[in-house]
Amino acid sequence: MLLTVDVGNTNTVLGVFDKDELVKSWRVKTDPRTTADELWLQYRALVADYKVTGLSICSTVPATLRELRTMIATYFVDVPTTIVEPGTKTGVPLLVDNPKEIGADRIVNTLAAHTLFGGPAIVVDFGTSTNLDVVSPKGEFLGGSLAPGIEISVDALAARAAQLRKVELIRPKNVIGKNTVEALQSGTIFGFAGQVDGLVDRITAELALSYSETPTVIATGGLAPLMIGVAETIDEYEPDLTLIGLRLIHERNI
């Protein structure tokens, strides 16, 4: 079975594939201080019921990636492993100024989005940051937009505003909040939905200059459920998009 590992700044998502089927997935917090041995203990406990015959990894956290390399060299010596980095065969042309600075997760998402939904497409990844990645009809990565994420924005507001606090991130009944909690929920949920819709509309207008097709907008990431049914431009929701992309890239490299 293939173990896929998507290391993000806040959370790490792991998934086990039996051929094309995602059998099980887990979400754990990312701690850059975690050592290779600690990662092994954590991963071994999660996948104890599965025989891992392959590994596919992407990471936006250099310290964790370094420890993952050590873990693989120690505990997965004979396991075929794919790490998404410069030089890895992804099948995704990067039509940007500096391809080396593009996060591995954005490349992985591009491949998965084009494979599942075709193109053009816009992937909206709701994580520590909100990433909008643009995919051409040929599956090329065209660039995109990066915005502060929902959760870190709420944390920053609570930290900097003396009379405001963190609230549960749920959709309020009304846009006009009748108390501080509802007002914060309204501003957060509807505000970020408006941000996404506005960026998607502008990206779609730019794409229309080059392509006749309307892009499919795909939501993914840990905070995506907050925006489903709120952001009006989202067409599809695929929570496992990055894990699927990791599987596809592993198949290209083994």
C-alpha positions as CSV (number, residue, x, y, z in Angstrom):
1,M,0.0,0.0,0.0
2,L,1.1,3.6,-0.7
3,L,1.5,6.0,2.2
4,T,1.1,9.6,1.1
5,V,2.2,12.4,3.4
6,D,1.3,16.1,2.9
7,V,3.2,18.2,5.4
8,G,1.7,21.7,5.8
9,N,2.6,24.6,8.0
10,T,-0.2,23.8,10.5
11,N,-1.3,20.2,9.9
12,T,0.1,17.1,8.3
13,V,-2.3,14.9,6.3
14,L,-1.5,11.2,5.8
15,G,-3.4,8.8,3.6
16,V,-3.1,5.1,2.7
17,F,-3.9,4.0,-0.9
18,D,-4.7,0.5,-2.1
19,K,-4.0,1.1,-5.8
20,D,-6.4,4.0,-6.8
21,E,-8.5,3.8,-3.6
22,L,-7.9,6.0,-0.6
23,V,-8.5,3.5,2.2
24,K,-7.8,5.7,5.3
25,S,-6.5,9.2,6.1
26,W,-5.4,11.1,9.2
27,R,-4.8,14.7,10.1
28,V,-2.2,15.5,12.8
29,K,-0.5,18.8,13.8
30,T,2.8,19.7,12.2
31,D,5.6,20.5,14.7
32,P,9.0,21.5,13.1
33,R,10.7,20.3,16.3
34,T,9.6,16.7,15.9
35,T,12.6,14.4,15.3
36,A,12.9,11.5,12.8
37,D,12.4,9.0,15.5
38,E,9.3,10.7,16.8
39,L,7.8,10.9,13.3
40,W,8.5,7.1,12.9
41,L,6.7,6.4,16.2
42,Q,3.7,8.5,15.2
43,Y,3.4,7.2,11.6
44,R,3.9,3.6,12.7
45,A,1.1,3.9,15.2
46,L,-1.3,5.3,12.5
47,V,-0.4,2.7,9.8
48,A,-0.1,-0.3,12.0
49,D,-2.9,-2.1,10.2
50,Y,-1.4,-1.6,6.8
51,K,1.6,-2.9,4.9
52,V,3.4,0.2,3.5
53,T,5.1,-0.7,0.2
54,G,5.6,2.9,-1.1
55,L,5.9,6.4,0.1
56,S,5.0,9.7,-1.5
57,I,5.7,13.0,0.3
58,C,5.4,16.7,-0.2
59,S,6.3,19.3,2.4
60,T,6.3,23.1,2.9
61,V,8.2,22.8,6.2
62,P,12.0,22.4,5.5
63,A,12.8,21.3,9.1
64,T,10.2,18.5,8.9
65,L,11.3,17.4,5.5
66,R,14.8,17.1,6.7
67,E,13.7,14.8,9.5
68,L,11.5,12.8,7.1
69,R,14.5,12.1,5.0
70,T,16.3,10.8,8.1
71,M,13.3,8.7,9.0
72,I,13.1,7.2,5.6
73,A,16.8,6.4,5.5
74,T,16.5,4.6,8.9
75,Y,13.1,2.9,8.9
76,F,12.0,2.7,5.2
77,V,15.3,1.8,3.5
78,D,13.8,-0.6,1.0
79,V,10.5,1.2,0.4
80,P,10.2,3.0,-3.0
81,T,9.9,6.7,-2.1
82,T,8.9,9.8,-4.0
83,I,9.6,13.3,-2.5
84,V,8.2,16.1,-4.6
85,E,11.0,18.6,-5.2
86,P,12.9,20.1,-8.1
87,G,13.9,17.2,-10.4
88,T,10.9,15.0,-9.6
89,K,8.8,14.0,-12.6
90,T,5.4,15.6,-12.1
91,G,4.2,16.2,-15.6
92,V,3.2,19.8,-14.6
93,P,4.9,22.6,-16.6
94,L,5.5,25.6,-14.4
95,L,4.8,28.7,-16.4
96,V,6.0,31.2,-13.8
97,D,9.0,33.5,-13.3
98,N,10.9,31.2,-10.8
99,P,9.7,27.6,-10.8
100,K,11.9,26.6,-7.9
101,E,10.0,28.9,-5.5
102,I,6.6,27.2,-6.1
103,G,5.5,25.1,-3.2
104,A,5.4,21.4,-3.8
105,D,1.7,21.2,-2.6
106,R,0.7,23.6,-5.3
107,I,2.3,21.5,-8.0
108,V,0.7,18.3,-6.6
109,N,-2.8,20.0,-6.5
110,T,-2.4,21.2,-10.1
111,L,-1.8,17.6,-11.3
112,A,-4.7,16.2,-9.3
113,A,-7.1,18.9,-10.3
114,H,-6.3,18.5,-14.0
115,T,-6.5,14.7,-13.8
116,L,-9.9,14.8,-12.0
117,F,-11.6,17.8,-13.5
118,G,-9.7,18.8,-16.6
119,G,-8.9,22.4,-17.3
120,P,-8.8,25.3,-17.1
121,A,-9.3,25.1,-13.3
122,I,-8.7,27.1,-10.2
123,V,-7.7,25.2,-7.0
124,V,-8.7,27.1,-3.8
125,D,-6.7,25.5,-1.0
126,F,-7.9,26.7,2.4
127,G,-5.0,26.1,4.8
128,T,-2.6,28.2,6.8
129,S,-2.7,30.5,3.8
130,T,-5.5,30.6,1.2
131,N,-3.9,29.6,-2.1
132,L,-5.6,30.0,-5.5
133,D,-3.7,28.0,-8.1
134,V,-4.6,28.4,-11.8
135,V,-4.4,25.4,-14.1
136,S,-4.4,25.7,-17.9
137,P,-6.5,23.4,-20.2
138,K,-3.2,21.5,-20.8
139,G,-2.5,21.0,-17.1
140,E,0.1,23.7,-16.9
141,F,0.6,25.7,-13.6
142,L,0.0,29.3,-14.6
143,G,0.5,31.0,-11.2
144,G,-2.1,32.3,-8.8
145,S,-2.9,34.3,-5.7
146,L,-1.8,33.8,-2.0
147,A,-3.8,35.3,0.8
148,P,-3.7,35.1,4.6
149,G,-5.5,32.0,5.9
150,I,-8.8,32.1,7.8
151,E,-7.5,30.8,11.1
152,I,-4.3,32.9,11.3
153,S,-6.3,36.0,10.5
154,V,-8.7,35.3,13.3
155,D,-5.8,34.6,15.6
156,A,-4.1,37.9,14.6
157,L,-7.3,39.9,15.2
158,A,-7.9,38.4,18.7
159,A,-4.2,39.1,19.6
160,R,-4.3,42.7,18.4
161,A,-7.8,43.9,19.4
162,A,-8.3,44.2,23.2
163,Q,-12.0,43.7,23.2
164,L,-12.2,41.0,20.6
165,R,-11.6,37.2,21.1
166,K,-11.4,34.0,19.2
167,V,-14.8,32.6,18.3
168,E,-16.0,29.3,16.9
169,L,-15.8,29.4,13.1
170,I,-19.3,28.6,12.0
171,R,-21.7,30.3,9.6
172,P,-23.9,32.7,11.5
173,K,-27.6,33.0,10.9
174,N,-27.4,36.5,9.6
175,V,-24.8,38.8,8.0
176,I,-25.7,41.6,10.4
177,G,-24.5,40.2,13.7
178,K,-26.5,41.2,16.8
179,N,-23.5,40.6,19.2
180,T,-19.8,40.5,19.1
181,V,-19.6,36.7,18.5
182,E,-22.0,36.8,15.5
183,A,-20.3,39.9,14.1
184,L,-16.9,38.2,14.2
185,Q,-18.3,35.1,12.6
186,S,-20.0,37.1,9.9
187,G,-16.9,39.1,9.1
188,T,-14.8,36.0,9.0
189,I,-17.0,33.5,7.1
190,F,-18.8,35.9,4.7
191,G,-15.7,38.1,4.4
192,F,-13.4,35.3,3.3
193,A,-16.1,34.0,1.0
194,G,-16.3,37.4,-0.6
195,Q,-12.5,37.5,-0.9
196,V,-12.4,34.1,-2.7
197,D,-15.3,35.0,-5.0
198,G,-13.7,38.3,-5.9
199,L,-10.3,36.7,-6.7
200,V,-12.0,33.9,-8.7
201,D,-14.0,36.4,-10.7
202,R,-10.8,38.4,-11.5
203,I,-8.8,35.3,-12.4
204,T,-11.7,34.0,-14.6
205,A,-11.7,37.4,-16.4
206,E,-8.0,37.1,-17.1
207,L,-8.2,33.5,-18.3
208,A,-11.0,34.5,-20.7
209,L,-8.4,36.5,-22.6
210,S,-6.6,33.3,-23.5
211,Y,-9.1,30.5,-23.2
212,S,-12.7,30.1,-24.2
213,E,-13.6,27.6,-21.5
214,T,-14.8,28.7,-18.1
215,P,-12.6,27.3,-15.3
216,T,-13.8,24.7,-12.8
217,V,-13.2,26.0,-9.2
218,I,-12.2,23.2,-6.8
219,A,-12.0,23.7,-3.0
220,T,-9.7,21.7,-0.8
221,G,-7.7,22.0,2.4
222,G,-8.6,21.7,6.1
223,L,-10.7,24.8,6.3
224,A,-12.6,24.3,3.0
225,P,-15.8,23.0,4.7
226,L,-16.3,26.5,6.2
227,M,-16.6,27.9,2.7
228,I,-18.8,25.2,1.0
229,G,-22.2,26.7,0.4
230,V,-20.9,30.2,1.3
231,A,-18.4,31.0,-1.4
232,E,-20.6,31.2,-4.5
233,T,-17.9,30.5,-7.1
234,I,-16.9,27.0,-5.8
235,D,-17.9,24.2,-8.2
236,E,-16.3,21.2,-6.6
237,Y,-15.0,20.1,-3.2
238,E,-12.3,17.4,-3.0
239,P,-10.8,17.1,0.5
240,D,-8.2,14.6,-0.6
241,L,-6.9,16.5,-3.6
242,T,-3.3,16.7,-2.4
243,L,-3.1,13.0,-1.4
244,I,-4.5,12.0,-4.8
245,G,-1.9,14.2,-6.5
246,L,0.9,12.5,-4.4
247,R,-0.4,9.1,-5.6
248,L,-0.3,10.2,-9.2
249,I,3.2,11.6,-8.9
250,H,4.5,8.5,-7.2
251,E,3.1,6.4,-10.2
252,R,5.1,8.6,-12.6
253,N,8.4,8.1,-10.7
254,I,8.4,4.5,-9.7
